């Protein structure tokens, strides 16, 4: 975080100074107490100079750990009540105050370029790619994992310092107004909407509401004359609606011939890693990703569009043709070739010593990402290895849940996947779709829980098998993948 004082914290967060009985470092003057470390929400992570934010939670209250944070070196606590013997800044709502602090810190860095990413699927992988690319041109901060909500966004913002040139943020939403709130915390110059799909449809009600919620990002961008760039998916039916929701310049990415940044000629290797041609501004490069899954070509082209818009920074309104110089496009290609995902449980391919490969994509799931993962499984196997799909439920689909789970099961069968293990009661529809009525596929089974799935896998896996593990976050299938991978490292 940018170095500031406790007095700055009081001003930016809108709080009241409570020095505690002893004060800090012998001083009771908040203007004389520097915050030179990081912002922490876990007292066990605190170090000298840190700010500890005491957040209430379902299982624990951060205020109960404020004294421990202070003993570990935190110079002040941001909380909703004074802490005996601990210097504190008291606010009505620590989470809201954290957002105000992030906004105030960003205001001190007018040259910092803020890039925000949203969409129904692929956000975290694409965010990782963007962070890897932009780091080639300057110090870059991007989220750790899926820090994409009212807590994760300000925490990511507060990792910037005076040297940071680019800030990449992921923005999620579970309703209309959520992204608007996040764009107030961090006002983006460049906004990417990857796609409009079925994720969280149970929360939103319909695809039109999903599109409206995601459009809040690009509606918050500066105008084209002020340098704002909205990057949209040329292949998504919602793009025409989204383009009408912004005054920023609109760039597109995609596989279609009209995309400004286009990918085509996708070829997937035996290991499931895609090669493709990337075109922009009349120039072409060849890209060979280290990531698994043909769908990563779309994510990579979106990341390339962001890099062009961000790094070129020519006088607005910048055109893709002017930004996409051969040298810059070549550099982007090199960055994509070398990029690896930093976030866990997203298309992590690990080869065990016994020859079994585990494709761990267990962080989350929706129908679109589930289909992409099944395609990736087939690609990794390359038609020469036995395939396993270990699948749990997809959450928050509302009225379409049963049909979508059965459709995924049908896709398992149609793709020729050899074995299906549907895990948990909510995944029964996947099994039903795959096995048919009456069930006629002995390689497809439904089990009640993770333990039962591990028993099946432990007794039936053989050298050369490829196992996909995927489900929505609440299912917790990452524990199954971890159990299968004891002693192994990702490839």
WOFEN-V253917 format. One line per field, one symbol per residue. ss: DSSP state (H for helix, E for strand, - for the rest). psi: psi as a letter, one per 20 degrees, with the letter a starting at -180 (. if undefined). burial: # if it has 9 or more other C-alpha atoms within 8 Angstrom, else .. A space follows every 10 residues. Layout:
ss=???
psi=???
burial=???
This chain:
ss=---EEHHHHH HHH--EEE-- ---E--E--H HH-EE---EE --HHH----- EEE--E---- EHHHHHHHHH H----EEEE- --E--E-EEE ---HHHHHHH HHHHHHH--- --EEEEEE-- --HHHHHHHH HHHH-----E EE-------- -HHHHHH--- -----EEEEE -------HHH HHHHH----E EEE------- HHHH--HHHH HHHHHHHHH- ---HHH--EE EEE-----HH HHH-----EE EEEE------ EEEEEEEE-- --EEEEEEEE --EEEEEEEE EE---HHHHH HHHHHHHHHH HH-------H HHH--HHHHH HHHHHHHH-- -------EEE E-----EEEE ------HHHH HHHHHHHHHH H-----EEEE E------HHH HHHHHHHHHH HHHH----EE EEE-HHHHHH HHHHH----- ---EEEE--H HHHHHHHHHH -----EEEEE --HHH--HHH HHHH-----E -
psi=qpparhhggg ghilappoir hiapkjqjoh ijoqoibrpq johiiqrpir ppoopqrhhq phhijghhgg hiipiqpoai qqppjppqop rhohghhggh ggghghhimh ippppqprrh qjggghgggg ggghihirpp prqobmnkah ghghhggjiq ahiphpppqp orqjrpighg hhihgooqhp ppogrobipk hhhhgrhhhg ggghihghhi qrrghjjppp oqohiphihh gghijqjrqp qqraiqiipg oqqalppprh jjpqqrppqp kjqqrppoqi qpphiigggh hghggggghg hgkrpqppqg hhhmqggghg hgggghhiqq pipqkolopp pqhjipppno ljgrqrgghg ghhhghghgg hkjiqpppoo parorkicij gghhghhggg hgghikpgpp oppqhijhhg gghghrorpk niipqpqhrg ghghggghii qrpiqpopoq rrgihkihhg gghijpjqqq .
burial=########## .####.#### .###..#..# #.######## #.#..##### #####..... ###.###.## .######### .##.###### #..##.#### ######.... .######### ########## #####..### ###..##### ########## ...####### ###.##.### .##.###### ########## ####..#.## ########## #####.#### ####....#. .##.###### #####...## ###..#.### ########## #.######## ####.##### ########## .##..###.# #.###..### .######.## #.#.###### ##..###### ########## ########## ##..###### ########.. #..####### ###.#.#.## ####..#### ######.... ...####..# .###...... ...####### ###..###.# #...#..#.. .
